[in-house]
């Protein structure tokens, strides 16, 4: 008994050490920007005071400096070095000009009942597996207008490499066409291309498919990310952001999708069957710029990207795992620890993000709570900062009803804060890494995005990873043409009846 108590105490201390590590990381990011934050107001004060000097005052100051040559040179050197350092280390702003989400044609809609019929036609599932998938579908929070690729609609469904390539081309080219139409962007102006698709990685790569289709320039910096899971969008965004810090006056395009045709599981391992029921067809494309002149037409400015990787923990590493079942059939298994692992990854991520976005009052309350727990009483309830004070809109990855429920509970959010996530899950299902953009499109379609609003995109993925991106709206944002919600926004929000029988 005593050994068990001691082990529990040691585990609690270990958790607190981890929390402190992420808090320190958040403050490290903050302090790294402190020089910039201090230098700008100091220089502003100097310029304001200088503008108030009369010609006589300036002449008198010059005479004084002639008698204090050393002081004058020291001050000049300080100002020159300070200004040089500021312009060298300051990050270039990254603007989101436009984004597009692909909405497949209506003929590719497949209701839950029709999907079950397709599973029966496939003939690979026993009675227990079919019943399990039916229950998952009924409890998923998804509606009957989600989309499946053409291959799934076939009778019987086909799962070939050719069909998977056709799906990839359809969704990626469809989203790219919308982006080009809405922005009049010249393909030759794209200097950076990042594509992410977790389970389908053919040769040539999806990024090469886009380069070939749109005849992009030969010196484009192209990247293809595979196996990164549903949080790959934020990872791709972070990569594009870093590339825009290096390459001046250019555009970056980030394409996020998942391949349903290629990732279907045809066995009877229940932990692998869940993905069949949740993932749906979709794709997003975003256009980023580091050009100062693009601020006027941009929708959003990127403020922060915070990435957390829990890969060193074996439980976290294996909770979303692609493997073969006992019969040698490929699939992605989701462990029972997934929600707990996601909660731990979220806690680590927001602990780092908090110092960058929270009001000082919330930071002080959280810090004192952490110190109290560590020094005095470990049983003190952990204080959860009110992130509603930092963000106006929340785009939580629509991975499933359980994920959204847990974040709503753990972050103490209101139903309206998770409305975009729940409605996206209902209308489009889990579109993997692109889901956070369908949610942002929902917010725009509702006309809720106002100037200076802050948006928090949160995504989870295999590895296990939790990643966040923070955006600031630069204007009152109206929905763009070909918004994926154009045909259905008037129906939402809807009441979702979870059938638990």
C-alpha positions in Angstrom: 0.0 0.0 0.0 2.8 2.4 1.0 4.7 1.5 -2.2 1.6 2.3 -4.3 1.1 5.7 -2.6 4.8 6.6 -3.0 4.6 5.6 -6.7 1.5 7.8 -7.1 3.2 10.7 -5.5 6.2 10.3 -7.8 4.0 10.2 -10.8 2.2 13.4 -9.7 5.6 15.1 -9.2 6.6 13.9 -12.7 3.4 15.5 -14.2 4.2 18.7 -12.4 7.7 18.8 -13.8 6.3 18.3 -17.3 3.9 21.1 -16.8 6.6 23.4 -15.5 8.7 22.5 -18.6 6.0 23.6 -21.0 5.3 26.8 -18.9 9.0 27.6 -19.1 8.9 27.0 -22.9 6.0 29.4 -23.3 7.8 32.1 -21.3 10.9 31.4 -23.3 9.0 32.2 -26.5 7.7 35.4 -24.8 11.1 36.6 -23.6 12.6 35.9 -27.0 10.3 38.7 -28.3 10.8 41.0 -25.3 13.6 42.9 -27.0 11.4 43.7 -29.9 8.5 44.6 -27.6 10.7 47.0 -25.6 12.6 48.6 -28.5 9.6 49.7 -30.6 8.0 51.9 -27.8 11.4 53.3 -26.8 12.2 54.3 -30.4 8.7 55.8 -30.7 9.2 57.9 -27.6 12.5 59.1 -28.9 11.0 60.1 -32.2 8.1 61.9 -30.6 10.4 63.9 -28.3 12.7 64.7 -31.2 9.8 66.1 -33.3 9.0 68.6 -30.5 12.5 70.2 -30.6 12.8 73.6 -32.2 15.7 74.5 -34.5 17.2 76.4 -31.6 17.0 73.4 -29.3 18.6 71.2 -32.0 21.5 73.7 -32.4 22.0 73.8 -28.6 21.9 70.0 -28.5 24.6 69.8 -31.2 26.9 72.2 -29.3 26.5 70.0 -26.2 27.3 66.8 -28.2 30.5 68.4 -29.6 31.8 68.7 -26.1 30.7 65.1 -25.3 32.0 63.3 -28.4 32.5 60.0 -26.6 28.9 60.0 -25.3 27.6 60.9 -28.7 29.5 58.1 -30.4 28.3 55.6 -27.8 24.7 56.6 -28.1 24.9 56.5 -31.9 26.5 53.0 -31.8 23.8 51.8 -29.5 21.1 53.1 -31.7 22.6 51.6 -34.9 23.3 48.2 -33.3 19.9 48.1 -31.7 18.1 49.0 -35.0 20.3 46.5 -36.9 19.5 43.7 -34.5 15.8 44.5 -34.6 15.6 44.4 -38.4 17.7 41.2 -38.5 15.8 39.1 -36.0 12.3 40.4 -36.3 10.1 37.7 -38.0 8.5 38.7 -41.3 4.7 38.8 -41.0 2.9 36.0 -42.7 -0.5 36.8 -44.2 -3.3 34.5 -45.2 -4.6 35.9 -48.4 -7.3 33.3 -49.1 -8.2 29.7 -48.5 -10.5 27.2 -50.2 -12.2 24.0 -49.2 -13.4 21.4 -51.7 -17.0 20.4 -51.7 -17.5 17.2 -53.8 -20.5 17.0 -56.1 -23.8 16.0 -54.6 -23.8 12.6 -56.3 -21.0 11.6 -53.9 -23.1 12.1 -50.8 -23.6 8.8 -48.9 -26.0 8.4 -46.0 -25.2 6.3 -43.0 -27.7 3.6 -44.1 -26.4 3.5 -47.7 -22.8 3.2 -46.3 -23.8 0.2 -44.3 -25.3 -1.3 -47.4 -21.9 -0.8 -49.2 -20.1 -2.5 -46.3 -22.4 -5.5 -46.6 -21.8 -5.7 -50.3 -18.1 -5.8 -49.8 -18.4 -9.1 -48.0 -15.3 -8.9 -45.9 -17.0 -8.1 -42.6 -18.6 -10.6 -40.2 -21.9 -9.9 -38.4 -20.2 -8.5 -35.2 -18.1 -6.1 -37.2 -21.1 -4.8 -39.2 -23.0 -4.2 -36.0 -20.0 -2.5 -34.4 -19.6 -0.1 -37.3 -23.4 0.6 -37.3 -23.2 1.7 -33.7 -20.2 3.9 -34.3 -22.0 5.6 -37.1 -25.1 6.3 -35.1 -23.1 7.8 -32.2 -20.6 9.7 -34.4 -22.4 13.0 -34.6 -22.3 12.9 -38.4 -25.2 13.6 -40.7 -26.3 11.9 -43.9 -24.7 14.3 -46.4 -21.1 13.5 -46.0 -19.0 12.5 -49.0 -17.3 9.4 -50.1 -15.1 9.0 -53.2 -16.4 7.4 -56.4 -14.7 4.1 -55.6 -16.8 3.6 -52.5 -20.0 4.2 -54.4 -19.2 1.3 -56.8 -21.0 -1.9 -56.4 -19.1 -3.7 -55.0 -16.7 -0.9 -53.8 -13.2 -1.0 -55.3 -10.0 -0.2 -53.4 -7.4 0.1 -56.1 -4.3 2.3 -56.3 -5.7 3.9 -59.5 -8.9 4.8 -57.7 -6.9 6.3 -54.9 -4.9 8.5 -57.3 -8.2 9.6 -59.0 -9.6 10.7 -55.6 -6.4 12.6 -54.7 -6.5 14.4 -58.1 -10.1 15.2 -57.7 -10.0 16.8 -54.3 -6.6 18.6 -54.6 -7.2 20.0 -58.1 -10.8 20.9 -57.1 -9.6 23.0 -54.2 -6.7 24.5 -56.2 -9.1 25.5 -58.9 -11.3 27.4 -56.4 -8.2 29.2 -55.0 -7.0 30.3 -58.4 -10.5 31.5 -59.3 -11.0 33.5 -56.2 -7.5 35.1 -56.2 -6.6 35.4 -59.9 -3.2 34.1 -58.7 -0.6 33.4 -61.4 0.8 29.8 -60.9 4.3 31.1 -61.6 4.1 33.4 -58.5 4.0 30.4 -56.2 7.4 29.9 -54.7 6.7 27.4 -52.0 4.3 24.4 -52.1 3.6 22.1 -49.1 1.3 19.1 -49.4 0.2 16.8 -46.7 -1.6 13.5 -47.0 -1.1 10.9 -44.3 -1.8 7.5 -45.7 -1.5 7.9 -49.5 2.0 8.6 -50.7 2.5 7.5 -54.3 5.4 8.2 -56.7 5.4 10.8 -58.1 4.2 12.5 -54.9 1.0 14.5 -54.5 3.1 17.7 -54.5 4.5 16.7 -57.9 1.0 16.0 -59.2 0.1 19.6 -58.4 3.3 21.0 -60.0 2.6 19.0 -63.1 -1.1 19.9 -63.3 -0.6 23.6 -63.0 2.8 23.9 -64.7 4.4 25.5 -61.6 7.8 27.0 -62.0 10.9 24.7 -62.0 12.6 26.3 -59.0 9.6 26.0 -56.7 10.4 24.8 -53.1 8.0 21.8 -52.9 7.5 19.5 -49.9 5.3 16.4 -49.4 4.4 15.3 -45.8 3.2 11.8 -45.2 2.2 9.9 -42.1 1.7 13.0 -40.0 -1.9 12.3 -39.1 -4.8 14.8 -38.6 -2.5 17.5 -37.2 -0.4 17.7 -40.4 -2.1 21.0 -41.5 -0.5 22.9 -38.7 2.8 21.2 -39.3 2.7 22.1 -43.0 1.7 25.6 -42.0 4.7 25.9 -39.7 7.0 24.6 -42.5 5.6 27.2 -44.9 5.9 29.9 -42.3 9.6 29.1 -41.8 10.2 29.0 -45.5 8.6 32.4 -45.9 11.1 33.8 -43.3 13.9 32.8 -45.7 12.6 33.5 -49.1 11.5 37.1 -49.6 8.5 38.4 -51.5 6.8 35.2 -52.5 3.7 33.1 -52.0 3.3 29.8 -50.3 0.5 27.3 -50.9 -0.4 24.6 -48.3 -2.6 21.7 -49.4 -4.1 19.4 -46.8 -6.1 16.2 -47.6 -6.6 12.5 -46.7 -7.3 9.6 -49.0 -10.4 7.6 -48.1 -10.1 5.1 -51.0 -6.6 4.0 -49.9 -7.1 4.0 -46.2 -10.2 1.8 -45.9 -9.9 -1.3 -43.7 -11.4 -4.6 -44.8 -10.9 -6.8 -41.7 -12.7 -7.5 -38.4 -10.3 -5.9 -35.8 -12.7 -3.5 -34.1 -9.9 -1.0 -33.1 -9.3 -0.6 -36.9 -12.9 -0.4 -37.9 -13.5 3.0 -36.3 -11.6 4.9 -39.0 -13.9 3.4 -41.7 -16.8 5.2 -39.9 -15.3 8.6 -39.2 -13.2 9.7 -42.2 -14.7 11.4 -45.2 -13.6 13.1 -48.4 -12.3 16.6 -48.3 -9.3 19.0 -49.0 -8.2 22.5 -48.1 -5.8 24.9 -49.8 -4.4 28.1 -48.2 -2.5 30.9 -49.8 0.2 32.6 -47.7 2.3 35.7 -48.4 5.2 37.5 -46.8 4.8 40.6 -49.0 4.1 43.8 -47.0 1.8 45.1 -49.7 -0.5 42.1 -49.3 -1.6 43.2 -45.8 -4.4 45.3 -47.4 -6.1 42.4 -49.1 -5.2 39.6 -46.6 -7.9 38.1 -44.4 -5.7 37.0 -41.5 -2.2 37.5 -40.0 -0.5 34.5 -38.5 0.4 35.2 -34.8 1.7 31.9 -33.3 2.3 28.3 -34.1 2.9 26.0 -31.1 3.7 22.3 -31.7 3.7 19.6 -29.1 5.0 16.0 -29.7 4.4 13.2 -27.2 6.3 10.6 -29.2 8.7 9.6 -26.4 5.8 8.2 -24.5 5.0 4.6 -25.8 1.3 4.8 -25.0 1.0 8.1 -26.9 3.1 6.8 -29.7 0.9 3.7 -30.3 -2.6 5.1 -29.7 -3.0 5.8 -33.4 -1.0 3.1 -35.2 -1.0 1.8 -38.8 -0.4 -1.9 -38.9 -1.7 -5.3 -40.1 -4.2 -7.4 -38.3 -4.0 -11.1 -37.7 -5.1 -11.8 -41.3 -2.5 -9.5 -42.8 -5.0 -6.7 -43.7 -3.8 -3.1 -43.4 -5.6 -0.6 -41.1 -5.1 2.2 -38.6 -6.0 1.2 -35.1 -7.3 3.6 -32.4 -6.5 2.6 -28.9 -8.8 3.1 -25.9 -6.2 5.5 -24.5 -6.7 8.0 -27.3 -8.9 10.5 -25.4 -6.6 10.4 -22.4 -3.5 10.8 -24.5 -5.1 13.7 -26.5 -6.0 15.4 -23.2 -2.4 15.1 -22.0 -1.1 16.5 -25.3 -3.6 19.3 -25.2 -2.5 20.3 -21.6 1.1 20.4 -22.7 0.3 22.5 -25.7 -1.9 25.1 -24.0 0.6 25.4 -21.2 3.2 26.6 -23.8 0.6 28.7 -25.7 -0.8 30.3 -22.6 1.9 32.9 -21.9 1.8 34.0 -25.5 -2.0 34.7 -25.7 -3.6 34.9 -22.3 -4.3 38.2 -20.5 -1.8 38.9 -17.7 -4.5 38.4 -15.1 -5.1 34.8 -16.2 -1.3 34.1 -16.4 -0.8 35.3 -12.8 -3.7 33.1 -11.5 -2.4 30.1 -13.3 1.2 30.7 -12.2 0.3 31.1 -8.5 -1.9 28.0 -8.7 1.0 26.0 -10.2 3.4 27.3 -7.5 0.9 26.5 -4.7 0.5 22.9 -6.0 4.2 22.4 -6.2 5.3 23.9 -2.8 2.3 23.5 -0.5 -0.5 21.2 -1.5 -0.5 18.8 -4.4 -4.2 18.2 -4.0 -5.2 21.8 -4.9 -7.4 21.8 -8.0 -5.5 22.9 -11.1 -6.6 26.3 -12.3 -7.8 26.2 -16.0 -7.2 29.6 -17.6 -10.2 31.1 -19.4 -9.1 30.9 -23.1 -12.4 32.6 -24.1 -10.7 35.8 -23.0 -7.9 35.3 -25.5 -9.9 33.9 -28.5 -13.1 34.9 -30.3 -13.3 31.7 -32.4 -12.3 28.1 -31.8 -11.6 25.7 -34.7 -11.2 22.3 -32.9 -10.2 19.4 -35.2 -13.5 17.5 -36.0 -11.9 14.1 -35.2 -15.1 12.8 -33.6 -17.7 13.6 -31.1 -15.6 12.4 -28.1 -12.7 14.7 -29.0 -14.9 17.8 -29.2 -16.7 16.8 -26.0 -13.5 16.5 -24.1 -12.1 19.8 -25.3 -15.4 21.6 -24.5 -15.2 20.1 -21.0 -11.5 20.6 -20.3 -11.3 24.1 -21.6 -14.6 25.1 -20.1 -16.0 26.3 -23.4 -19.5 27.2 -24.2 -21.7 25.4 -26.8 -21.3 28.3 -29.2 -17.5 28.0 -29.0 -17.6 24.5 -30.4 -20.5 25.0 -32.8 -18.2 25.2 -35.9 -16.5 22.0 -35.0 -19.8 20.0 -34.3 -21.5 21.3 -37.4 -18.4 20.5 -39.6 -18.4 17.0 -38.2 -22.1 16.7 -38.9 -21.9 18.1 -42.5 -18.6 16.9 -43.8 -17.4 14.3 -41.3 -13.8 14.0 -40.2 -11.8 15.3 -43.2 -8.6 14.9 -41.3 -6.0 17.7 -41.5 -8.3 20.0 -43.5 -11.2 20.0 -41.0 -10.0 23.2 -39.2 -10.5 25.1 -42.5 -14.0 23.8 -43.0 -14.7 25.1 -39.5 -13.2 28.6 -40.3 -15.3 28.6 -43.5 -18.4 27.9 -41.4 -17.5 30.9 -39.2 -17.1 33.2 -42.2 -20.3 31.9 -43.8 -22.2 32.8 -40.6 -20.8 36.4 -40.9 -19.2 36.2 -37.4 -15.6 37.1 -38.3 -14.9 40.7 -37.3 -11.7 42.8 -37.5 -9.2 42.1 -34.7 -10.9 38.8 -33.8 -8.5 36.0 -32.8 -8.9 32.4 -34.1 -7.4 29.3 -32.4 -7.0 26.3 -34.6 -6.3 23.1 -32.6 -5.4 19.8 -34.2 -4.5 16.3 -33.0 -2.6 13.6 -34.9 -0.7 10.3 -34.7 2.7 10.4 -33.1 1.1 11.6 -30.8 0.9 15.4 -31.6 -1.2 18.4 -30.6 -0.6 21.5 -32.6 -2.0 25.0 -32.4 -2.2 28.0 -34.8 -3.4 31.5 -33.8 -4.7 34.0 -36.4 -5.8 37.6 -36.2 -8.5 38.9 -38.6 -7.3 42.0 -40.4 -10.8 43.0 -41.5 -14.4 42.1 -41.3 -14.3 38.9 -43.3 -17.1 38.0 -45.7 -17.4 34.5 -47.1 -15.6 34.0 -50.3 -17.2 32.7 -53.5 -17.5 28.8 -53.6 -17.5 28.6 -49.8 -18.2 24.9 -49.0 -21.2 25.9 -46.8 -22.9 27.9 -49.6 -25.6 25.2 -50.1 -26.3 24.4 -46.5 -25.3 27.2 -44.1 -29.0 28.3 -43.8 -29.7 24.9 -42.2 -27.1 25.3 -39.4 -26.7 25.0 -36.5 -28.8 21.8 -36.2 -29.7 19.7 -33.2 -27.7 16.5 -33.3 -29.5 13.5 -31.9 -27.0 10.9 -30.8 -28.5 7.4 -31.0 -27.1 5.4 -28.2 -29.3 2.3 -28.6 
